[in-house]
Amino acid sequence: MNYTVKEKEAFMREALKEAEIALENDEIPIGCVIVKDGEIIGRGHNAREELQRAVMHAEIMAIENANASEESWRLLDCTLFVTIEPCVMCSGAIGLARIPNVVYGAKNQKFGAAGSLYDILTDERLNHRVEVETGVLESECAAIMQDFFRTRRKK
């Protein structure tokens, strides 16, 4: 991961744009982009309600988009930027796609599998480990989630 702080923040802002799309569709606002050689090759946002598919998390959608872009299931030399720490399912998919780098904004204390509840991405028992960086635009990434759930509780 040889991106500057400014570049990482720019890519996380793109992931936040994806989270805004999810929010517009009354989905949990998580967004994701996958970057290779400084270019976005995959985008995704939560779309479980929209598509009525349980697995349509932001990371899964971005991985599928990047697989199509690369015409390969292997996403080597890529970095995945996601607004919220990946869950168990998404962490597994990241490993299976062979994505070597993950950058996420805010922790997910209830479902996180990249350091909070579990640490799947760096587990030495697995054959693929991922370099993880946290805290990029953390307050912005956390705020969109907090606002969403605050609004939902009021309803």
C-alpha positions as CSV (number, residue, x, y, z in Angstrom):
1,M,0.0,0.0,0.0
2,N,2.0,2.9,-1.2
3,Y,-0.7,5.6,-1.2
4,T,-0.2,8.9,0.4
5,V,-2.5,10.1,3.2
6,K,-4.2,12.5,0.7
7,E,-4.8,9.6,-1.8
8,K,-6.2,7.3,0.9
9,E,-8.6,10.1,2.0
10,A,-9.6,10.7,-1.6
11,F,-10.4,7.0,-2.1
12,M,-12.3,6.8,1.2
13,R,-14.3,9.8,0.1
14,E,-15.3,7.8,-2.9
15,A,-16.3,5.0,-0.6
16,L,-18.4,7.5,1.4
17,K,-20.1,8.5,-1.9
18,E,-21.1,4.8,-2.2
19,A,-22.4,4.9,1.4
20,E,-24.5,7.9,0.5
21,I,-26.1,5.8,-2.3
22,A,-27.0,3.2,0.2
23,L,-28.4,5.8,2.5
24,E,-30.6,7.2,-0.3
25,N,-32.1,3.7,-0.6
26,D,-32.7,3.4,3.2
27,E,-29.9,0.8,3.5
28,I,-27.2,0.7,6.2
29,P,-24.8,3.3,4.8
30,I,-21.6,1.4,4.1
31,G,-19.6,2.0,0.9
32,C,-16.6,0.5,-0.7
33,V,-14.2,1.0,-3.6
34,I,-11.4,-1.3,-4.8
35,V,-8.3,0.4,-6.3
36,K,-5.6,-1.0,-8.5
37,D,-2.7,1.1,-9.8
38,G,-4.3,4.3,-8.5
39,E,-7.6,3.7,-10.3
40,I,-11.0,2.5,-9.0
41,I,-11.8,-0.8,-10.5
42,G,-14.8,-1.7,-8.3
43,R,-17.5,0.1,-6.4
44,G,-20.2,-1.1,-4.0
45,H,-22.7,-0.1,-1.3
46,N,-25.0,-2.0,0.9
47,A,-28.0,-3.2,-1.2
48,R,-29.7,-6.0,0.8
49,E,-33.1,-4.3,0.9
50,E,-32.9,-3.0,-2.6
51,L,-31.9,-6.4,-4.1
52,Q,-33.4,-8.6,-1.5
53,R,-30.2,-10.6,-1.3
54,A,-28.6,-11.1,2.2
55,V,-25.1,-11.1,0.8
56,M,-25.2,-7.7,-0.9
57,H,-22.8,-5.9,1.4
58,A,-20.7,-3.1,0.0
59,E,-17.6,-5.2,-0.1
60,I,-19.3,-8.1,-1.9
61,M,-20.7,-5.8,-4.5
62,A,-17.3,-4.0,-5.0
63,I,-15.5,-7.4,-5.3
64,E,-18.0,-8.6,-7.9
65,N,-17.6,-5.3,-9.8
66,A,-13.8,-5.5,-9.7
67,N,-13.8,-9.2,-10.7
68,A,-15.8,-8.2,-13.8
69,S,-13.5,-5.3,-14.5
70,E,-10.4,-7.4,-14.2
71,E,-11.9,-10.5,-15.7
72,S,-10.4,-12.5,-12.9
73,W,-11.5,-13.7,-9.5
74,R,-8.0,-12.8,-8.1
75,L,-7.7,-9.2,-7.2
76,L,-4.0,-9.1,-6.6
77,D,-2.2,-5.8,-6.2
78,C,-5.5,-4.1,-5.1
79,T,-6.5,-2.1,-2.1
80,L,-10.1,-2.3,-0.8
81,F,-11.3,0.9,0.9
82,V,-14.5,0.5,3.0
83,T,-16.2,3.0,5.3
84,I,-16.8,0.4,8.1
85,E,-14.8,-2.5,9.3
86,P,-15.7,-5.7,7.3
87,C,-17.9,-8.4,8.8
88,V,-17.0,-12.1,8.9
89,M,-18.6,-12.8,5.5
90,C,-16.9,-9.8,3.8
91,S,-13.5,-10.6,5.5
92,G,-13.8,-14.1,4.1
93,A,-14.6,-12.8,0.6
94,I,-11.7,-10.4,0.8
95,G,-9.3,-13.3,1.6
96,L,-10.8,-15.5,-1.1
97,A,-10.4,-12.7,-3.7
98,R,-6.8,-12.5,-2.7
99,I,-7.0,-8.8,-2.0
100,P,-3.8,-7.9,-0.2
101,N,-4.7,-4.6,1.4
102,V,-7.7,-3.2,3.2
103,V,-8.2,0.3,4.5
104,Y,-11.3,1.0,6.6
105,G,-12.7,4.1,8.3
106,A,-14.5,3.2,11.5
107,K,-14.6,0.1,13.6
108,N,-17.7,-2.1,13.8
109,Q,-17.9,-3.2,17.5
110,K,-20.9,-5.5,16.9
111,F,-19.9,-7.3,13.6
112,G,-16.3,-6.4,12.9
113,A,-14.0,-9.2,11.7
114,A,-10.9,-7.1,11.0
115,G,-9.8,-6.4,14.6
116,S,-13.0,-5.7,16.7
117,L,-14.7,-9.0,17.4
118,Y,-12.5,-11.2,15.2
119,D,-9.3,-10.7,13.2
120,I,-9.9,-12.9,10.2
121,L,-7.8,-10.8,7.7
122,T,-4.6,-11.2,9.7
123,D,-5.2,-14.7,11.2
124,E,-1.9,-16.6,10.7
125,R,-3.8,-19.9,10.5
126,L,-5.3,-18.9,7.1
127,N,-3.3,-19.2,3.9
128,H,-4.0,-15.5,2.8
129,R,-3.4,-12.6,5.1
130,V,-4.2,-9.0,4.5
131,E,-2.5,-5.8,5.5
132,V,-5.0,-3.7,7.3
133,E,-5.1,0.0,8.0
134,T,-7.8,1.6,10.1
135,G,-9.0,5.1,10.9
136,V,-8.9,6.9,7.5
137,L,-11.6,9.5,7.7
138,E,-12.8,7.7,10.8
139,S,-15.1,10.4,12.1
140,E,-16.9,10.9,8.8
141,C,-17.3,7.2,8.3
142,A,-18.7,6.7,11.9
143,A,-21.0,9.8,11.6
144,I,-22.9,8.6,8.6
145,M,-23.7,5.3,10.5
146,Q,-24.5,7.0,13.8
147,D,-26.9,9.4,12.0
148,F,-28.6,6.6,10.2
149,F,-29.2,4.5,13.3
150,R,-30.2,7.6,15.3
151,T,-32.8,8.5,12.7
152,R,-34.0,4.8,12.5
153,R,-34.5,4.7,16.3
154,K,-36.6,7.8,16.2
155,K,-38.9,6.2,13.7
